[in-house]
């Protein structure tokens, strides 16, 4: 919602029947807002602060009723974990299944990197599973996560960095570097797709006022190259393949079917989908 300059203030209302009996009232774009305080001095101070912001030409947010600067400061204290969860909640219902999985995978990978210095989860695999399968999977929110996952998610909520620190280049590079590694330390081959997903979250955060511009824009960072060479020691020889296929063929039930399937892949260089659709009459 667009910010508004149409702000009006009322006198402080005293309500002796309430614990916080002094109510500050104002409207933003015709929408009524209020805050209650125990002491009249606190209420007067708050009202004066809001009036000063309006007189200084600051726009107000009609939804929260807060001045732009105050709202920005509040949002800067929001953590990356909360921001990512908010994005999933808003985007999920209008996102296809494959994109949902890519988003969940990217966020489950980068989120553990955006934590306080020195913080490390006890079980990184458990944390990733909890993030991927529950925190960033809106369909799972209908039920509570397993206790082990809840402990990991509570840890993440405590140690996740505030948004204000995500504008630091070193912090961003740490997150992008995490996209290049799997949990076991092996190199990931889907870095570009994961980075694009993370970039979408940052872009949406700009629209919602968490950043003035996307912090990833202009960041000097290059994904490491992944070696595509095949280790000869890992490739079976023709004699070894023949023995393996013979062993598969001897299996009961689907043995002959799997023998033909793997034989087509090895000797004809077929992809699995093509091998599945071969019939006896095919040349």
Secondary structure by P-SEA (a helix, b strand, c coil): cccccbbbbbcccccccccccbbbbbcccccccccccccaaaaaaaaaaaaaaaaacccccccccccaaaaaaaaaaccaaaaaaaaaaaccccccaaaaaaaaaaaaaccccccccccccccaaaaaaaaaacccccccccccccaaaaaaaaaaaaccccccccccaaaaaaaaaaaacccccccccaaaaaaaaaaaaaaaaaaacccccccccccccccccccccccccccccaaaaaaaaaaaaacccaaaaaaaaaaaaacccccaaaaaacccccc
